[in-house]
Amino acid sequence: MREQIEAYAKRLKLSWIREHFDEIEATNNQEYLLKLFEQEVQNREERKVNLLLSQAQLPKTGDQPFQWEHIRIPQGISRETVLNGTFINERENLILYGGVGTGKTYLATLISLNAIHKFGSKVKFFTVASLVNKLIEANQKGSLPKLIKQIEKLDLLVLDELGYIPLHKEGAELLFQVISMCYENKSIVITTNLQFGQWNHVFGDPILTEAVIDRLIHHSHLLVFTGDSYRYKESLLNQ
């Protein structure tokens, strides 16, 4: 009988039940079934979250609570809205602007983690340089449509470190293609150390730069990080 139960559970894709159905303790049939289904659902949700986390490729974060004191948040959005990812449902963007080491990447990662755990959102984290390299490589190999389609399925795209490396013409145009595809279809979180007036140093073409900024700021919230570098302060404390 055990083999038959396992076989049926396998056909129904009830993986937890197939392996653990004989471990449940209950006083009646209804309680037994309820506990079985609860564990199966919990197991599926955990597997889904783990898969989404693996696909997102988020950077590691510390355990410290996020520090909001030196962040200017514009009207129309709040800390709760930012962390809870409400802006994602509205297909709005966040631009996190400030100096190096002020917590922009940390906040982008926290937003991504919350979106995955709370809503099962599909998230992908890239540095701008790594995404551009992927786009160029895919374009040269003829697999660009496949990569674009993968990005198209996301709920949230995180582009970290815009402004650290100037882009060549091909890379800038491909990145613009991605941003245009996301426009009003999904949310983007961008971290940058450059004001908008300096973005031409990245894209290298005033017209392209203007087109990128125009699409990003239409449905965006700008959070300004005004504090000192956390890494710099930690190095001073450790001296």
N, C-alpha and C positions, 0 to 999 in steps of 0.2 A: 504493500500500500504506500509506503514511503516513496518508492521510486515513481509511482503514479502521480502522487502529489507534486513531487519535484518536477516531473515532466509537464504537468499542466501549468504549474507556476512559471516554468520556463517559456512555454508557448504564450502565456499572457504577459510575459516580460515583468514578472513580479520577483525581482532578484532578491530582495531582502526576505520576503516570505519563503522563497524556495530554500534559503539557507537556514532560516531561523524559526520556521513555523512550529517546531516541536519544543521551543524554549519558552513559549508564552504560557503564563499561568493565569487562569480565569475561573470564575465560579459558575459561569454559564456560557452558552454558545454565543450569545450576543456580545458579551464582554470580550470573549476570545476574538471574534471577528473585528470588533472595534479596535482592539489593541494591535491586531495584525495590520489593519489598514493604516492606523496612525503611524506605525513604524515604517511601513512601506512609503507613505507620503513623505515623512521626515527624511528618509534615506534618499529619495529622489530629489528633494529640494537641496539637500547637502551636496549631492553629486552635481547638480546644476550649478550651484554657487561655485564649487571648486573648479568646474570646467570654465565658467566665465572668468574667474580669477586667473586661471592659467592662460586663457586667451588674451586677457587684458595686458599682461606683462607689465604690471605696475612696479615702480621702484619700491624698495623696502622703506618703511617708516619706523620711527621710534615710538615709544609709548607715551611720550609727553603730550599733554593736552595742547591744542592749538592756541597760540597767543594772538588775540585780536586787537590788542591795544594800539598798534601802529598801522592799522589798515583803515583806509577811508572807503566806506561803502556808500555808493550813490543812492539817491532816493529811488523807490520802486523795487528795491530788493533788500533783504535782511540776511542776517547770519543764518537764520533757520532755513530760509529759502535757498541759500547757497549750499549749505550742508545737506539739506534734504533732497536737493536735486530737482526742486519744483520747476526750475527754469528749463530742465531737459524736456519735460512734458510740453512746455510752451515753445520748444525748438528755438530757445534763445541761447546766446553765447556769453561767455565770461572772458574778459581780458584781464589778466593779473599782471600788473605793471609795477616794477620796483627794482631796486638794486640786487646784486648777486647775494645769495644766501639769506634773503629776508623771509623765506617761507612760502614762496609762490608754488614751487613744485610739491611741497608738503601738502598745501591746501588742495591742489589739483588732485593729488593722490587720495586724500580723505574724501573728496567729492566722489571720486570714482568708486572707492570702496563702499560708500553708502549707497550709491546707485545700484551696485551689484547686489549687495546684501538685502536692501529694502525692496527693490523693485525688479530685480532680475534683469537689469539693463545690460545691453551689450556694449562694452567699453573697450577702447584700444588706446594705449599710451605710447606715443612716439616722441623722441626728440625730433625737432625739425630736420636736423641733419640726417638722422637715420631714416626718416620717412622719404626725404628727397632722394637719398641713395637707393632706397628700395624702388621708388618710382622710376628713376633713371635706368636701373638694372632691368626692371620689368619691361620698360619701353624698348630697350635694346634687344631683349629676348622675345618680344612679341606677346608677352603675358600681361601687359598693362590693363586690358579690359577685365581680366580676372581679379587683379589687385583692386581696381576701382570698385568692382562689384562687392568685394569683401568689405571695403570701407563703407559702401552704400548701405550695408545691412546693420551698421552700428547705430546705437542710440546716442552715444557720446564719443567724440574724437578729441583726445588731448594732444596738443602740440606744445611741447616743452622747449624752452630755450630759443625762442625766435629772436634773432639779433646777434647771436654769438658768432655765427659764421655767415659771410656773404654767399649768396647762391649764384651759380652760373645760370646762363640764360635758360637752358633746358630745364634745370631743376626748378627755377622760379616759375616757369610756365606750367610745369606739371603740378606744382603745389597750388598754383592758382586754379587749375582744373579741379583739384580736390575740394578746395574751399568753395568754388562755384557750385559743385555738385551737392555739397552739404547745405548751401544757402537755403534757408526756410524749410529744409527737410530733416535736419538733425542738429544737435548742439555741438559746438566746439568750445573747448577751454584752451586758451593760449596763455602761456607765460612768456613775458618778454622784459628785457631791461632797457628797451628803447621806446621813446615817445613816438607817436605816429609820424611826426615830421622827420624822423630819422629812419623810417622803414625803407626808404629808397636805397639806403646802404645795403640792405639785405636783398631786395629784389632787383636792384640795378636798372630799373626802367620806371620813370615817373608815371607813365600811363598805366602800366601794370600795377604799380604800387597803389595808385589811386583806386583802381578797380578792386584790389584786394581789401583795402580799408573800407571802401564803400559797402561791400558785401558783409564784412565782419561787424561793423558798427551799427548797421541798420536795426538789428535785434540784439544788441549787446549791452552788458553792464561792465563798467570799468572799475575794478578794485585797485586802489593805489596802495602799495606797501612802502611805508615811509621809514621803517626802522633800520637799525644797523644789522649787519650780517650776523646770524646766529653762530655760524662756524667761527667767525672772527672773535666773537665774545667768548665762546667756549675755549678757544685757544689761549685767550688772555687769562681765563680762570684757571687753566691747567698749567700755567707757567710757574 
